[in-house]
Amino acid sequence: MRIIVVGCGNVGSDLVDNLCAEGHDITVIDENEEAVNDLVNNLDVMGIVGNGASLSILEEAGVRQAQLLIAVTGSDELNLLCCLIAKKKGNCHTIARVINPVYNKESIYLRSELGLSMIINPQQEAAREASRLLKFPSAMQIDSFTKGRVELIKFKIEEGSWLCNKSLKEVGRNSTANVLIAVVERGEKVFIPGGDFILREGDAITVAGLTSKNIAFFKQMGFPTSKVKSAMIVGGGSTAFYLASDLISMGVKVKIIERDMQRCEELSEALPSASIIHGDGTNTSLLMEEGISNEGAFLTMTGIDEENIMLAMYAKSIGEHKLITKVHRVAYDEIIGKMDIGSVIYPKYLVSEKIVRYVRAMQNSVGSNIETLYKMCDGKVESLEFVIGEDFPLIDVPLKDAKIKPNVLICSINHKGTITMAGGNSVIKPGDTVVVITTETGFSDFKDILA
């Protein structure tokens, strides 16, 4: 697919990296020559230095032949203008990154009037992710399939957990919940485990199952399953605003600490149910004075990664909270992975993942049958939802008799609305949707899982 990406910042560069891995023909546009050259030198892309809202620049990039234009610069207005011109002159699909809450309220109108395929807001995506995690405090990450009826929940095995030194077979025998332990991360290694796999302290494991069954499993294993009742947020930017709005609607008491007085006044007016504190959130005395020890969750949402990480480490040292840390730069990935600071949210990953899912959905008309896609474990694992066609060669063949590639796990099967977790005797029928987890990334068709 021919795709033009306008904007080579953090979001754009990560997006281009992912789209290149999918095998697309990418052209990037940015006024920053160094940013363009970095991508051209490191990836198989074409680069143009210039203004993405210029018709001549877009025509040079091949907008009339492109199937999709994605505008992810730091300017909402520029992104919308790029998409408008591309739609008028190229008649391609368009996606705009839009951050301003004012535009967010008008997203339906903008999509309709400008012909946008999607408006994506990194801050709002980060807030939604944080809200989902606070509904299930034990989770480090939650992904959902089949309209939310199947969930993949990632959590860490702590010291003293019943799961320590147990094989997956033992876990299955001692749980009445019909779930699958689908992925195990141990240090730098990632496993799609079998029944004899032994779980260890410190493993990060991903459980796949129906939403209700997952909750039953966590209760049986002794993990907390109730949502938090209070949350302290450091940083009062757009992410904090969206997050606080979500939490208040969930009945959670919210306290926001923000150092800019004018922003505090704006938040007080927009969020009358929240407690807005004017002060420096990095001041530990202020945090203690405002009752950090009594909060169910502590979320660091400032615009400075280093502050967010250090604050999360401090909160971890003084009590048991649900910790969520926002990080923009992926250069910290390996370091953060070794820290015990709860859930880490990368807004640009969320944006890139959502756009890649849209691109794969566009490919349905040219052979792909992927409905949903999530990247897990720093991109080492993919979880995908496929629609099964009439021509699939293993229709009605029990999975235990199917020849499937190594490191591929079939998790669930949705047959006419009835969802079951897959087992050896399970069969697949035309029209079913099937969730697959694999370390063999890049599948575009369900047939790709076959050995």
Backbone hydrogen bonds, N-H to C=O, Kabsch-Sander energy under -0.5 kcal/mol:
donor,donor_aa,acceptor,acceptor_aa,energy
3,I,1,M,-0.6
3,I,25,D,-2.7
4,I,68,L,-2.4
5,V,27,T,-2.7
6,V,4,I,-0.5
6,V,70,I,-2.9
7,G,5,V,-0.6
7,G,29,I,-3.0
13,S,9,G,-2.9
14,D,10,N,-1.7
15,L,11,V,-2.4
16,V,12,G,-2.8
17,D,13,S,-2.1
18,N,14,D,-2.0
19,L,15,L,-2.7
20,C,16,V,-2.6
21,A,17,D,-1.7
22,E,18,N,-0.9
23,G,20,C,-1.8
24,H,19,L,-1.8
25,D,1,M,-2.0
26,I,24,H,-0.8
27,T,3,I,-2.1
28,V,46,M,-2.9
29,I,5,V,-2.3
30,D,48,I,-1.7
33,E,31,E,-0.9
36,V,32,N,-2.0
37,N,33,E,-2.6
38,D,34,E,-2.2
39,L,35,A,-1.5
40,V,36,V,-2.4
41,N,37,N,-2.7
42,N,38,D,-1.3
43,L,39,L,-2.4
45,V,43,L,-1.8
46,M,26,I,-2.2
48,I,28,V,-2.4
50,G,30,D,-1.4
50,G,48,I,-0.6
52,G,50,G,-0.6
54,S,51,N,-1.9
58,L,54,S,-2.5
59,E,55,L,-2.6
60,E,56,S,-2.0
61,A,57,I,-1.7
62,G,59,E,-1.0
63,V,58,L,-2.0
65,Q,62,G,-1.3
66,A,62,G,-1.1
67,Q,2,R,-2.3
68,L,2,R,-1.4
69,L,93,H,-2.4
70,I,4,I,-3.0
71,A,95,I,-2.9
72,V,6,V,-3.1
72,V,70,I,-0.6
76,D,74,G,-0.5
79,N,75,S,-2.1
80,L,76,D,-2.5
81,L,77,E,-2.3
82,C,78,L,-2.6
83,C,79,N,-2.0
84,L,80,L,-2.2
85,I,81,L,-2.5
86,A,82,C,-2.4
87,K,83,C,-2.5
88,K,84,L,-2.1
89,K,85,I,-2.9
90,G,86,A,-2.5
91,N,86,A,-0.9
91,N,87,K,-0.6
92,C,86,A,-0.7
93,H,67,Q,-2.3
95,I,69,L,-2.2
96,A,118,M,-2.1
97,R,71,A,-2.5
98,V,96,A,-0.6
98,V,120,I,-2.2
103,Y,100,N,-0.5
104,N,100,N,-2.1
105,K,101,P,-1.7
106,E,102,V,-0.6
106,E,103,Y,-0.9
107,S,104,N,-1.4
110,L,106,E,-2.7
111,R,107,S,-2.6
112,S,108,I,-2.0
113,E,109,Y,-3.0
114,L,110,L,-2.5
115,G,111,R,-0.8
116,L,111,R,-1.0
117,S,94,T,-2.6
118,M,94,T,-1.3
120,I,96,A,-2.7
125,E,121,N,-2.6
126,A,122,P,-2.3
127,A,123,Q,-2.2
128,R,124,Q,-2.5
129,E,125,E,-2.1
130,A,126,A,-2.3
131,S,127,A,-2.5
132,R,128,R,-2.2
133,L,129,E,-1.9
134,L,130,A,-1.9
135,K,131,S,-1.0
136,F,132,R,-0.5
136,F,133,L,-1.0
138,S,224,P,-0.6
139,A,136,F,-2.2
140,M,154,K,-4.3
141,Q,154,K,-1.1
143,D,152,L,-2.2
145,F,150,V,-3.2
149,R,145,F,-0.7
149,R,146,T,-1.4
150,V,145,F,-1.9
151,E,209,G,-2.7
152,L,143,D,-3.2
153,I,151,E,-0.6
153,I,207,V,-2.7
154,K,141,Q,-2.9
154,K,152,L,-0.5
155,F,205,I,-2.5
157,I,203,D,-2.8
158,E,156,K,-0.8
161,S,158,E,-1.9
164,C,161,S,-1.5
165,N,199,L,-2.3
166,K,163,L,-1.8
168,L,197,F,-1.4
169,K,195,G,-2.0
171,V,167,S,-2.2
172,G,168,L,-2.4
173,R,169,K,-2.1
174,N,170,E,-1.5
175,S,172,G,-1.0
179,V,177,A,-1.7
180,L,208,A,-2.9
182,A,180,L,-1.1
182,A,206,T,-2.3
183,V,206,T,-1.2
184,V,191,F,-2.2
185,E,204,A,-3.2
186,R,184,V,-0.5
186,R,189,K,-2.5
189,K,186,R,-1.9
191,F,184,V,-2.8
197,F,194,G,-1.6
199,L,166,K,-2.9
199,L,197,F,-0.5
202,G,157,I,-3.0
203,D,200,R,-1.9
204,A,185,E,-2.4
205,I,155,F,-2.6
205,I,203,D,-0.6
206,T,183,V,-2.7
207,V,153,I,-2.9
207,V,205,I,-0.5
208,A,180,L,-3.4
209,G,151,E,-1.9
211,T,149,R,-1.4
214,N,210,L,-2.7
215,I,211,T,-1.7
216,A,212,S,-1.7
217,F,213,K,-2.3
218,F,214,N,-2.4
219,K,215,I,-2.2
220,Q,216,A,-2.2
221,M,217,F,-1.8
222,G,219,K,-1.2
223,F,218,F,-2.9
228,V,134,L,-1.6
231,A,253,K,-2.6
232,M,297,A,-2.4
233,I,255,K,-3.3
234,V,299,L,-2.7
235,G,233,I,-0.6
235,G,257,I,-3.0
241,F,237,G,-2.1
242,Y,238,S,-2.7
243,L,239,T,-2.7
244,A,240,A,-3.0
245,S,241,F,-2.2
246,D,242,Y,-2.0
247,L,243,L,-2.8
248,I,244,A,-2.7
249,S,245,S,-1.7
250,M,246,D,-0.9
250,M,247,L,-0.6
251,G,248,I,-1.5
252,V,247,L,-2.5
253,K,229,K,-2.5
255,K,231,A,-2.2
256,I,275,S,-2.8
257,I,233,I,-2.8
258,E,256,I,-0.6
258,E,277,I,-2.6
261,M,259,R,-0.6
264,C,260,D,-2.0
265,E,261,M,-2.1
266,E,262,Q,-1.9
267,L,263,R,-2.6
268,S,264,C,-2.6
269,E,265,E,-1.7
270,A,266,E,-2.3
271,L,267,L,-3.0
274,A,271,L,-1.7
275,S,254,V,-2.5
276,I,274,A,-0.7
277,I,256,I,-3.4
277,I,275,S,-0.6
278,H,276,I,-0.5
279,G,258,E,-1.7
279,G,277,I,-0.7
281,G,279,G,-0.7
283,N,280,D,-2.0
284,T,282,T,-0.9
287,L,283,N,-2.0
288,M,284,T,-2.3
289,E,285,S,-2.4
290,E,286,L,-2.2
291,G,288,M,-1.3
292,I,287,L,-2.0
294,N,291,G,-1.5
295,E,292,I,-1.3
297,A,230,S,-0.9
298,F,322,K,-2.4
299,L,232,M,-2.9
300,T,324,I,-2.1
301,M,234,V,-2.9
301,M,299,L,-0.7
305,D,303,G,-0.6
308,N,304,I,-2.1
309,I,305,D,-2.6
310,M,306,E,-2.4
311,L,307,E,-2.6
312,A,308,N,-2.1
313,M,309,I,-2.1
314,Y,310,M,-2.3
315,A,311,L,-2.7
316,K,312,A,-2.2
317,S,313,M,-1.4
318,I,314,Y,-0.9
318,I,315,A,-0.7
319,G,315,A,-0.8
321,H,319,G,-0.9
322,K,296,G,-2.0
323,L,321,H,-0.8
324,I,298,F,-1.8
325,T,343,S,-2.6
326,K,300,T,-2.1
327,V,345,I,-2.7
332,Y,329,R,-1.1
333,D,330,V,-2.1
336,I,332,Y,-3.1
337,G,333,D,-2.4
338,K,334,E,-0.6
338,K,335,I,-1.2
339,M,336,I,-1.7
341,I,339,M,-1.1
343,S,323,L,-2.4
345,I,325,T,-3.1
346,Y,344,V,-0.5
349,Y,346,Y,-0.7
350,L,346,Y,-1.8
351,V,347,P,-2.1
352,S,348,K,-2.7
353,E,349,Y,-2.8
354,K,350,L,-2.0
355,I,351,V,-2.3
356,V,352,S,-2.6
357,R,353,E,-2.0
358,Y,354,K,-1.7
359,V,355,I,-2.6
360,R,356,V,-2.4
361,A,357,R,-2.0
362,M,358,Y,-2.2
363,Q,359,V,-1.3
364,N,361,A,-1.4
365,S,362,M,-1.1
366,V,363,Q,-2.2
367,G,364,N,-1.1
368,S,363,Q,-2.0
369,N,444,S,-1.1
371,E,385,E,-3.9
372,T,385,E,-1.1
374,Y,383,S,-2.4
376,M,381,V,-3.4
380,K,376,M,-0.6
380,K,377,C,-1.6
381,V,376,M,-2.1
382,E,438,T,-2.7
383,S,374,Y,-2.6
384,L,436,V,-3.0
385,E,372,T,-2.4
386,F,384,L,-0.5
386,F,434,V,-2.9
387,V,369,N,-2.3
388,I,386,F,-0.5
388,I,432,D,-2.9
392,F,389,G,-1.3
395,I,392,F,-1.1
396,D,428,I,-2.5
397,V,394,L,-2.0
399,L,426,S,-2.2
400,K,424,G,-2.8
401,D,398,P,-1.9
402,A,399,L,-1.2
404,I,402,A,-1.0
405,K,449,I,-3.2
408,V,405,K,-0.7
409,L,437,I,-3.0
411,C,409,L,-0.7
411,C,435,V,-2.9
412,S,435,V,-0.8
413,I,420,T,-2.6
414,N,433,T,-2.9
415,H,413,I,-0.7
415,H,418,T,-2.7
416,K,414,N,-0.7
418,T,415,H,-1.8
419,I,417,G,-0.7
420,T,413,I,-2.2
422,A,411,C,-3.1
426,S,423,G,-1.4
428,I,394,L,-0.5
431,G,388,I,-2.9
432,D,429,K,-2.0
433,T,414,N,-1.7
434,V,386,F,-2.3
435,V,412,S,-2.0
436,V,384,L,-3.1
437,I,409,L,-2.8
438,T,382,E,-2.4
439,T,407,N,-1.6
440,E,407,N,-0.5
441,T,439,T,-1.4
448,D,445,D,-2.0
449,I,446,F,-1.7
450,L,447,K,-1.7
451,A,403,K,-2.2
